[in-house]
């Protein structure tokens, strides 16, 4: 089935990683950063956190654009790292990044990413999520310090970027690689079919 080129994707994110990933699908898109509240109760399950935040981000952009952009489908996404039930977000400093890496090293953790799609014409909304298991190798204190000081992980959940220098920290993944980067493309492409947008 041919891609419906009359519909535009609006990515509710300022993430360069998500921009690169969605560009790889070769469908028309624009970037509109979302400024949604990202606070959640501490007792929420990881899948609820990422689903709710993806929905908030997409909804904030939807409300700011409609009815001007009824040709669009707004896509919101949120990613968190979970270690033994504890949610790790983005570190606020290099010191916090190093602390996160100390807790992750030598262990397996989960990466959750939520995705929401909203039809700009009808407001029809779909939300789903994916989970990927990631194993990080044992790290020396020198390696932890060097990676934290690189700054690469400062704006990443869990304080590392699997698509960058952080690839040297990871020994195994089970599940979608792109989910760890921040946007599970297989899930997104399946969701977009519900809005008559076909990647293939």
Order of alpha helices (4+ residues) and beta strands (2+ residues): beta-alpha-beta-alpha-beta-beta-alpha-beta-beta-alpha-beta-alpha-alpha
